[in-house]
Amino acid sequence: MTTLLTPLNNPVFIPLRNRIVMSAMSRGFAGEGNMATTEMRDYYKRRADAGAGLILTEGTIIHKSGSGWNDAPFIATDTQADSWRPVVDAVHDAGGAVACQLWHMGRISHSDYTGDAPVSSTNRAAGGVNRQNNKHYGEPRALRIDEMPTVYGYFADAARRALAVGFDAVELHLASGYLPDQFLDANVNDRTDAYGGPVENRCRFVLELVEQVLKVAPAERVMARISPSRFMGGLYEWPEVDAMLDYLLPALEGLGLKTLDISCANSDYFQTSGKIIRKVRSLWSGVILGGASLTVDQAEAELEAGLVDLVTWGRAFIANPDLVTKIERGAEWVPFEDSMRGTLI
Ligand SMILES: Cc1cc2nc3c(=O)[nH]c(=O)nc-3n(C[C@H](O)[C@H](O)[C@H](O)COP(=O)(O)O)c2cc1C
């Protein structure tokens, strides 16, 4: 029987001491030069000391053109990558594993962050106000085809840097409406070239990106997060979600990708990620991470049914640095409160 405390020993992924994963969560506490700080080290160390199997870092910006979040950490230079070494070492010393989430925000940004116009699949700005600078999202510029390899290179370079400083793996953030998802999502992607229109075209950017990353990083150390179904003020799904998954997943497996993380913010797992995971499992022979505010019983049931291999928790890990100890002992969890966003406890 597979439980949350069963180690993961799957030849296609890094070995883990249990199935409990801390989800990527942007906290906005990076220091001077967008470096990882001692406080960030201690925050991740507390979760590893209490037994987290795998920690996903907060979204970490791969290049200035992909930034858009106040005080997010970067991994755009070797110096920024080096600032992560104490985090990596602390997690390893505690017996845990840690993966760096690689992030390019595309049009969910503003020239306040990117300097030049943010880039996207489209020239159309995202609707609404950016909570990061309280302005409307910036007018993006649609990437030209000849610029795309440079962006793939940002991801590949960041992956190489992350592995060089000791991260066990990297997670490509292909989800939640950020740059790669701006290509996948037919509601955003209005291109008429080979990167827009039919399903195959909308998947092209992501497939080319993954292909380039897999040239510099071994497949068992690369994960990708997708969010075909999510909450965006209401339940939301990619248009043609079945056709997208039927094409995208075998194509990703064909490139050699082995591990998918399916989760999304602020939503009922069973209406979003959990529903999609039920479709994905039959199309994906590799490792699946999934979760969102599950109870221990629900998580164990998802594991036991073979729907997921690893269970992610986000906010519960902010509220409970010792979440794994609490799971081991059956102790009660502290509920997450919005005020907890303001400190790195
Ligand atoms: C404060 C906060 C920051 C987040 N930042 C990220 C992020 O940087 N990258 C990402 O993929 N998801 C991010 N998420 C989404 C979480 O990884 C997770 O999918 C979501 O919170 C649902 O899980 P939960 O219900 O267990 O919190 C964030 C969520 C929260 C609450």
The ligand as an SDF file (V2000), in Angstrom:
LIG
                    3D

 31 33  0  0  0  0  0  0  0  0999 V2000
    1.1810   32.7220   -1.7230 C   0  0  0  0  0  0  0  0  0  0  0  0
    1.1070   31.8050   -2.9080 C   0  0  0  0  0  0  0  0  0  0  0  0
    2.0480   31.9170   -3.9120 C   0  0  0  0  0  0  0  0  0  0  0  0
    2.0270   31.0430   -5.0080 C   0  0  0  0  0  0  0  0  0  0  0  0
    3.0250   31.1120   -5.9460 N   0  0  0  0  0  0  0  0  0  0  0  0
    3.1230   30.1700   -6.9100 C   0  0  0  0  0  0  0  0  0  0  0  0
    4.2600   30.1020   -7.7550 C   0  0  0  0  0  0  0  0  0  0  0  0
    5.2200   30.8870   -7.6580 O   0  0  0  0  0  0  0  0  0  0  0  0
    4.2820   29.1440   -8.7010 N   0  0  0  0  0  0  0  0  0  0  0  0
    3.2490   28.2470   -8.8550 C   0  0  0  0  0  0  0  0  0  0  0  0
    3.3220   27.3990   -9.7370 O   0  0  0  0  0  0  0  0  0  0  0  0
    2.1740   28.2700   -8.0390 N   0  0  0  0  0  0  0  0  0  0  0  0
    2.1050   29.1810   -7.0680 C   0  0  0  0  0  0  0  0  0  0  0  0
    1.0440   29.1570   -6.1860 N   0  0  0  0  0  0  0  0  0  0  0  0
    0.0490   28.0790   -6.2830 C   0  0  0  0  0  0  0  0  0  0  0  0
    0.4290   26.9320   -5.3270 C   0  0  0  0  0  0  0  0  0  0  0  0
    1.6080   26.2840   -5.7610 O   0  0  0  0  0  0  0  0  0  0  0  0
   -0.6800   25.8710   -5.2380 C   0  0  0  0  0  0  0  0  0  0  0  0
   -0.8980   25.3100   -6.4990 O   0  0  0  0  0  0  0  0  0  0  0  0
   -1.9880   26.4660   -4.7150 C   0  0  0  0  0  0  0  0  0  0  0  0
   -1.7690   27.2780   -3.5820 O   0  0  0  0  0  0  0  0  0  0  0  0
   -2.9950   25.3600   -4.3770 C   0  0  0  0  0  0  0  0  0  0  0  0
   -2.5150   24.5480   -3.3380 O   0  0  0  0  0  0  0  0  0  0  0  0
   -3.0420   24.7350   -1.8160 P   0  0  0  0  0  0  0  0  0  0  0  0
   -4.5410   24.7800   -1.9110 O   0  0  0  0  0  0  0  0  0  0  0  0
   -2.5430   23.4950   -1.1300 O   0  0  0  0  0  0  0  0  0  0  0  0
   -2.4800   26.0210   -1.2920 O   0  0  0  0  0  0  0  0  0  0  0  0
    1.0280   30.0530   -5.1030 C   0  0  0  0  0  0  0  0  0  0  0  0
    0.0470   29.9570   -4.0960 C   0  0  0  0  0  0  0  0  0  0  0  0
    0.0850   30.8120   -3.0040 C   0  0  0  0  0  0  0  0  0  0  0  0
   -0.9540   30.6380   -1.9220 C   0  0  0  0  0  0  0  0  0  0  0  0
  1  2  1  0
  2  3  1  0
  2 30  2  0
  3  4  2  0
  4  5  1  0
  4 28  1  0
  5  6  2  0
  6  7  1  0
  6 13  1  0
  7  8  2  0
  7  9  1  0
  9 10  1  0
 10 11  2  0
 10 12  1  0
 12 13  2  0
 13 14  1  0
 14 15  1  0
 14 28  1  0
 15 16  1  0
 16 17  1  0
 16 18  1  0
 18 19  1  0
 18 20  1  0
 20 21  1  0
 20 22  1  0
 22 23  1  0
 23 24  1  0
 24 25  2  0
 24 26  1  0
 24 27  1  0
 28 29  2  0
 29 30  1  0
 30 31  1  0
M  END
$$$$
